[in-house]
């Protein structure tokens, strides 16, 4: 990890051509370096939040590189907490390349990935949970991911961590007083109540881990069932357009077929598979095996059984926790009824919205959209360690109880960054893009 004594520069807009390209400069010499490359109002004389129209020039030759705007941000009221400048130029790769070269020639250093956000964290502008939410917001491709990233950026996740920390801090202070001043007759602490209050909040947060992962990375939804159960028809109905071929003959799908699906802002990769049956056709048999393998790694499996024909139960090896039962072709006279199965007609659309809602609810695993979710595996791992320490603290004598409480609080501090190893910071911010 680098210090904060140098001034860094980077292109802050994505690669390629665009109407506007932004160069970002931050550090103790930002205003001085900016003055060397800018021909317009001197940035050193501008207040924070002001801008200047002018020209960016090569500091060595004076050649004009482009015309645009310069925005000034004064410490500590900037993204990084340092003096910072942003040059809004034309979004030409050649312009931005020369502009960045001009800034480095004037005394700046090229920034590493995530270094601007790292400085925001080191300067106290963001805690670590907020910094990870910045990355989540940049990478958000769906509404759910965007909303959750904003919750983290708004310190809602930090507030939930603080809610778990509060009873532990009070308990630790009480235990320390008991140990340090035994002759004072300090009232015995309510250990179990404090541990359970913190553990309850941690368990609630950990229950959002799956939903947070799916919001970031998407879910894999596998449609499985016997031949002619209506899997391809249901895939087309869920997508809203004909993606899979549909025919009355069984065995139309012999391999698997993938298509992206959005369920109210939740990214899903829907996978249609070959009908599950015993077959002497080696190609069809291979397709069946492939479908069952995909089901093993899926976040959720829809098992379809045609309600107008004899009921076909799912294979015994499927995980019931990742299984949603569907009675397909529900527009036809039923040959069976089973309350465990959700009736759906791909032809009429009956039950389709209820199925989408059920899929979404099962994927989110009970996580409420109004609450902040965990945004990274690192956060979940830290919370699990803290929860393990709380379990170890139950029934422990006061001296060991204090040690377990301290270890639990240290684990929670890793989420917000009040206590985190330098190597962990390097690993987190290495995932950011340049200019952020």
C-alpha positions, 0 to 999 in steps of 0.5 A, spaced: 500 500 500 502 506 498 502 513 502 498 519 501 504 523 500 504 523 492 499 526 487 495 520 483 492 521 476 488 516 472 482 516 466 476 516 470 471 514 464 471 507 460 475 505 455 473 507 448 470 513 444 465 518 447 462 525 448 466 526 454 472 523 457 474 525 464 481 525 467 482 525 475 487 528 479 488 527 487 493 529 492 497 534 495 500 537 489 494 537 485 492 544 484 500 546 482 500 540 477 493 542 474 496 549 474 502 547 469 497 543 464 491 548 464 490 555 460 484 558 463 483 560 470 488 558 475 486 552 479 490 554 485 485 561 485 479 557 485 474 555 491 472 548 491 466 546 487 468 552 482 470 550 474 474 553 469 473 553 461 480 553 458 485 548 454 489 543 457 496 543 454 503 539 454 507 542 460 513 541 456 512 544 449 505 548 451 502 544 445 494 545 446 491 538 447 484 539 448 479 544 450 474 543 456 472 544 463 476 543 469 473 542 476 476 544 483 475 540 489 478 542 495 480 538 501 477 535 505 470 536 501 472 531 495 471 524 494 478 522 496 478 527 502 484 531 498 485 536 493 483 534 487 481 536 480 477 533 474 478 535 467 472 534 462 475 533 455 472 530 449 472 522 450 477 521 444 482 515 446 488 519 443 486 526 447 485 522 454 492 518 453 496 525 451 492 528 457 494 523 462 501 523 459 501 531 460 499 530 468 505 525 469 510 529 466 507 535 470 509 531 476 503 526 478 504 518 478 499 514 474 494 511 479 493 504 481 486 500 480 482 503 486 487 508 489 482 514 489 477 510 493 483 507 497 485 514 499 477 516 501 478 510 506 484 512 508 482 519 509 476 517 513 471 519 507 468 512 507 469 506 511 471 499 508 463 497 507 462 503 504 468 502 499 466 495 497 459 498 496 462 503 491 465 497 487 458 494 487 455 500 485 460 500 479 459 493 477 451 493 478 448 491 472 441 490 475 436 494 479 437 490 485 444 490 485 444 498 484 439 498 490 443 494 495 450 498 493 446 504 495 444 502 501 451 500 503 454 506 500 449 510 505 452 506 511 446 502 512 450 495 512 455 499 517 449 501 522 447 493 522 454 492 524 454 497 529 447 494 532 451 487 533 457 491 536 453 495 541 451 490 546 458 486 545 461 493 547 457 494 553 458 487 555 466 487 555 466 494 559 462 491 564 466 484 564 473 488 564 470 493 570 468 486 574 475 483 573 479 490 574 475 492 580 473 486 584 472 489 591 467 494 588 462 489 588 460 491 580 453 488 578 454 481 574 453 482 567 447 480 563 452 475 559 447 471 555 442 477 553 448 481 550 451 475 547 444 473 544 442 480 542 449 480 538 448 473 535 441 474 533 443 481 529 449 477 526 445 471 524 440 476 520 445 479 516 448 472 514 442 470 512 443 475 506 449 472 504 446 468 498 441 474 496 447 479 496 451 474 492 446 473 487 444 480 486 452 481 484 453 475 480 446 472 478 443 466 479 442 459 475 435 456 474 435 449 471 428 447 468 428 439 469 422 434 468 420 428 464 420 429 456 414 433 454 413 436 461 413 443 458 420 446 460 421 449 453 414 452 453 415 455 460 422 458 458 419 462 453 414 464 457 418 466 463 423 470 457 417 473 454 420 471 447 421 464 443 428 462 445 427 454 445 424 450 440 417 447 442 414 441 439 409 436 441 414 430 440 418 428 446 425 429 446 425 435 442 431 438 447 437 433 447 442 438 450 441 444 454 439 451 452 441 458 456 438 465 456 438 471 461 432 472 465 431 478 469 426 477 475 424 484 478 431 486 477 434 480 479 439 477 474 438 469 473 441 465 467 435 460 466 437 453 463 432 448 459 434 441 459 433 435 456 427 431 458 429 426 464 428 419 462 432 412 461 434 412 453 438 407 449 440 413 444 447 415 447 446 423 445 439 423 449 442 419 455 448 424 455 443 430 454 439 427 460 446 426 464 448 434 463 441 436 465 442 433 472 449 435 473 447 442 471 441 441 477 447 439 482 450 446 481 444 450 480 441 455 485 434 453 484 431 447 480 424 447 477 421 440 477 416 440 472 410 435 472 405 435 466 398 436 471 394 433 465 398 426 465 400 421 471 405 425 476 412 424 475 416 425 482 423 429 482 429 424 482 431 422 489 438 426 488 435 433 488 436 437 494 429 439 496 432 446 499 434 448 492 427 445 489 421 448 486 415 443 484 411 446 478 405 443 475 405 444 468 400 445 463 395 447 468 390 449 463 388 442 461 384 438 465 388 435 471 390 428 472 392 429 479 393 435 484 398 436 489 399 442 494 406 442 494 406 443 486 405 450 483 400 450 477 402 454 471 400 454 464 405 457 459 400 457 454 395 462 457 400 465 462 396 463 468 400 462 474 406 465 471 407 471 475 406 467 482 411 462 479 416 468 478 415 471 485 416 464 488 422 463 484 425 470 486 423 469 494 426 462 494 433 465 491 433 471 496 432 466 501 428 470 506 432 476 505 428 483 505 429 488 500 428 493 505 434 491 509 442 492 507 445 485 505 452 483 505 456 485 499 462 480 499 464 473 501 469 477 505 464 480 509 460 474 510 467 470 513 468 475 518 461 475 521 462 467 521 468 468 525 465 473 530 459 469 531 463 463 532 467 467 538 460 469 541 458 461 541 465 460 544 464 465 549 457 462 552 459 459 559 466 462 559 469 465 565 470 472 565 477 472 563 476 468 557 469 471 556 473 478 555 478 475 550 472 472 546 469 478 546 475 482 543 476 477 538 469 478 536 469 485 535 475 485 532 472 480 526 466 485 526 471 491 525 474 488 519 467 489 515 467 496 517 475 497 516 476 500 523 481 494 524 484 490 518 490 488 515 494 491 509 494 485 505 486 485 506 486 492 503 490 491 497 486 485 495 480 489 496 482 495 492 485 491 487 478 489 484 477 496 482 477 499 475 482 505 474 480 512 476 476 509 481 
